[in-house]
Amino acid sequence: MLVKLYENTDLSQNFETDWFPIDYSSRKPRLKARSLNVVWENVEGNLKGQLEIFTSPDRKTKTVGTNLTISSNTNIQDTSVLLFCVSVPYVKFRFHSNGTTSGKIRVFIEIQQ
């Protein structure tokens, strides 16, 4: 099941999110976050935007999970999927526009039993 975790409709500005809890293991039935799916579209301007994805066990320490370059107008036909190899309690996103003038980005989380 895909659940929208985050959406931003203004990629002309840099942004950083708060931490999102993604540990569903205590739920009944037991659920697990399997992947993050990142989709962007209608991106214009200098196509060099950078999306950093951070993970954390406690919202205090952070590790860079990955960096995605927003180098095309859309990736709707080739969505970026990041698989979780280990359980990650929290994620957050930071975007650097680097000259991007518009666009929309959405992040979904895939949850499975």
C-alpha beads as a LAMMPS data file, in Angstrom:
LAMMPS data file: protein, C-alpha beads

113 atoms
112 bonds

1 atom types
1 bond types

-500.0 500.0 xlo xhi
-500.0 500.0 ylo yhi
-500.0 500.0 zlo zhi

Masses

1 110.0

Atoms # bond

1 1 1 0.000 0.000 0.000
2 1 1 1.346 3.448 -0.952
3 1 1 0.679 6.341 1.438
4 1 1 1.588 9.952 0.633
5 1 1 4.143 11.108 3.183
6 1 1 5.001 14.564 1.837
7 1 1 4.146 16.967 -0.986
8 1 1 5.623 20.306 -2.022
9 1 1 4.266 22.292 -4.955
10 1 1 6.936 25.022 -5.015
11 1 1 10.358 23.771 -6.042
12 1 1 11.615 27.314 -6.631
13 1 1 12.453 27.582 -2.916
14 1 1 14.816 25.601 -0.717
15 1 1 13.073 23.692 2.062
16 1 1 13.692 21.272 4.890
17 1 1 10.966 19.175 6.522
18 1 1 10.493 18.037 10.076
19 1 1 11.087 14.374 10.904
20 1 1 8.420 11.932 9.726
21 1 1 7.871 8.805 11.851
22 1 1 7.851 5.723 9.626
23 1 1 8.171 2.881 12.134
24 1 1 4.875 1.005 11.946
25 1 1 6.101 -2.186 13.649
26 1 1 4.023 -1.682 16.811
27 1 1 0.759 -1.539 14.845
28 1 1 -1.600 -4.473 14.650
29 1 1 -1.451 -6.111 12.223
30 1 1 2.316 -5.659 12.170
31 1 1 3.237 -3.267 9.360
32 1 1 6.649 -2.433 7.904
33 1 1 7.865 0.461 5.783
34 1 1 9.434 -1.127 2.696
35 1 1 10.392 1.796 0.468
36 1 1 10.170 5.503 -0.309
37 1 1 8.897 6.518 -3.738
38 1 1 9.851 10.014 -4.954
39 1 1 7.949 11.563 -7.880
40 1 1 8.462 14.990 -9.422
41 1 1 6.754 16.724 -12.322
42 1 1 6.378 20.085 -14.060
43 1 1 9.934 21.046 -13.055
44 1 1 11.280 24.070 -14.907
45 1 1 14.328 26.309 -14.788
46 1 1 17.855 25.097 -14.118
47 1 1 17.371 21.332 -13.751
48 1 1 19.943 20.844 -10.996
49 1 1 17.748 20.632 -7.893
50 1 1 19.001 18.331 -5.116
51 1 1 16.781 16.358 -2.737
52 1 1 18.594 14.982 0.310
53 1 1 16.917 12.216 2.283
54 1 1 18.037 11.764 5.878
55 1 1 17.324 8.919 8.303
56 1 1 17.496 8.924 12.088
57 1 1 17.001 6.526 14.972
58 1 1 16.047 9.336 17.396
59 1 1 15.455 12.655 15.501
60 1 1 18.721 14.001 16.993
61 1 1 21.407 12.238 14.995
62 1 1 21.010 12.002 11.250
63 1 1 22.547 10.105 8.392
64 1 1 22.288 10.993 4.719
65 1 1 20.288 8.165 3.161
66 1 1 20.708 9.419 -0.386
67 1 1 20.841 12.469 -2.665
68 1 1 18.590 12.692 -5.702
69 1 1 19.276 15.136 -8.523
70 1 1 16.116 16.597 -10.033
71 1 1 17.560 16.719 -13.557
72 1 1 14.445 16.247 -15.682
73 1 1 11.017 17.845 -15.978
74 1 1 9.365 14.689 -14.661
75 1 1 10.125 11.187 -13.511
76 1 1 6.497 10.035 -13.513
77 1 1 7.356 7.146 -15.878
78 1 1 10.530 6.228 -13.958
79 1 1 9.832 6.910 -10.281
80 1 1 12.794 6.939 -7.895
81 1 1 12.318 4.091 -5.400
82 1 1 14.522 3.770 -2.323
83 1 1 14.336 0.373 -0.622
84 1 1 14.783 0.035 3.128
85 1 1 17.303 -2.681 4.001
86 1 1 16.914 -2.065 7.735
87 1 1 14.133 -0.585 9.831
88 1 1 14.344 3.209 9.920
89 1 1 12.275 5.053 12.546
90 1 1 12.422 8.577 11.038
91 1 1 13.081 10.333 7.718
92 1 1 13.294 13.971 6.669
93 1 1 13.902 15.787 3.370
94 1 1 15.965 18.826 2.404
95 1 1 15.753 20.391 -1.057
96 1 1 18.157 22.823 -2.714
97 1 1 16.534 24.430 -5.758
98 1 1 19.813 25.444 -7.480
99 1 1 17.869 27.536 -10.003
100 1 1 14.720 25.447 -10.304
101 1 1 11.850 27.893 -10.935
102 1 1 8.809 25.631 -10.496
103 1 1 7.685 22.074 -10.021
104 1 1 6.002 19.617 -7.720
105 1 1 7.485 16.777 -5.682
106 1 1 5.678 14.010 -3.812
107 1 1 7.084 11.339 -1.534
108 1 1 5.164 8.141 -0.859
109 1 1 5.948 5.369 1.568
110 1 1 5.188 1.741 0.731
111 1 1 3.828 -0.153 3.720
112 1 1 3.430 -3.943 3.829
113 1 1 2.399 -6.560 6.374

Bonds

1 1 1 2
2 1 2 3
3 1 3 4
4 1 4 5
5 1 5 6
6 1 6 7
7 1 7 8
8 1 8 9
9 1 9 10
10 1 10 11
11 1 11 12
12 1 12 13
13 1 13 14
14 1 14 15
15 1 15 16
16 1 16 17
17 1 17 18
18 1 18 19
19 1 19 20
20 1 20 21
21 1 21 22
22 1 22 23
23 1 23 24
24 1 24 25
25 1 25 26
26 1 26 27
27 1 27 28
28 1 28 29
29 1 29 30
30 1 30 31
31 1 31 32
32 1 32 33
33 1 33 34
34 1 34 35
35 1 35 36
36 1 36 37
37 1 37 38
38 1 38 39
39 1 39 40
40 1 40 41
41 1 41 42
42 1 42 43
43 1 43 44
44 1 44 45
45 1 45 46
46 1 46 47
47 1 47 48
48 1 48 49
49 1 49 50
50 1 50 51
51 1 51 52
52 1 52 53
53 1 53 54
54 1 54 55
55 1 55 56
56 1 56 57
57 1 57 58
58 1 58 59
59 1 59 60
60 1 60 61
61 1 61 62
62 1 62 63
63 1 63 64
64 1 64 65
65 1 65 66
66 1 66 67
67 1 67 68
68 1 68 69
69 1 69 70
70 1 70 71
71 1 71 72
72 1 72 73
73 1 73 74
74 1 74 75
75 1 75 76
76 1 76 77
77 1 77 78
78 1 78 79
79 1 79 80
80 1 80 81
81 1 81 82
82 1 82 83
83 1 83 84
84 1 84 85
85 1 85 86
86 1 86 87
87 1 87 88
88 1 88 89
89 1 89 90
90 1 90 91
91 1 91 92
92 1 92 93
93 1 93 94
94 1 94 95
95 1 95 96
96 1 96 97
97 1 97 98
98 1 98 99
99 1 99 100
100 1 100 101
101 1 101 102
102 1 102 103
103 1 103 104
104 1 104 105
105 1 105 106
106 1 106 107
107 1 107 108
108 1 108 109
109 1 109 110
110 1 110 111
111 1 111 112
112 1 112 113
